[in-house]
Amino acid sequence: MQTGMSLVNVIFWRFSIAAVLLLVITWRARKEHPFNKVAWRLMALGGIAQALTSYLSFKALDYLPVGALAFLFYTYPAWVAIISSARGKEALTKPRLVALVMAMIGIAVMVEAPHVKALSTIGILIALGTALIYALYLPMIHEAQKELPPLLSSFYLVTGITITFLVTSLLTGGISLPATPALWGYLLLLSVVGTVFAFGSLMAGLDILGPVRTSIISTVEPFFTAILGAAILEQGLTLAITVGGLLIAAAVVILEQSSVREEPAGV
């Protein structure tokens, strides 16, 4: 890597810095909600499910191009909807089904999904397995965090992830310090925006919207990634990205308009 650090080390520093920040932010909340079995469960979910998702995502890149991996991974909202419906947690209403289909088409168009025949079977299985793990992970977090504020839930998840990558770093060559102030700055930015803010928002979204709506709305992520790539890296916006983004935006609008007319899903 151009950072001079291993990927495992970068991930460790990202989450360890975020854990320290969340430790400070949640000081009062931790006094009001003492450490208990819910905290242990969240740490385990972060340390096992999130770590496994991260590992498998990178492993899939050994067999698949990035676009194919993105398309296959972002089938997870469909898995979330199917699993939640089968468990009787959230009904798969017609508007939700329409929004889900539009979001999936938007992802497919945006990443210009290649023909399945051209892809590695092993890669497809790893990518779909990762999507399924994440689809199981979101409802489990939703159920586990009910008793806690979103940022406190995030603290326990991030702490679990930190412990996993600490052990992994020690077993795979040790921990190296970021070598330059610029690298520390990038890691801090990744920790604050990409971890503390992102995890806190995810926890709040799950608490308010439930897993199905949260997962469908989260399909805007690759679109915003493309927008940032165009703005910062001057990669340009293709027609496929624009059309895909519009489909995803329409899906979100349909989803939110329908939520105004229906009762909150029983969870």
Helices and strands as residue ranges (DSSP letters): H 7-25, H 27-32, H 37-45, I 46-50, H 51-60, H 66-73, H 76-86, H 94-110, G 116-118, H 121-144, G 145-147, H 150-171, H 181-191, I 192-197, H 198-217, G 218-220, H 221-232, H 239-261
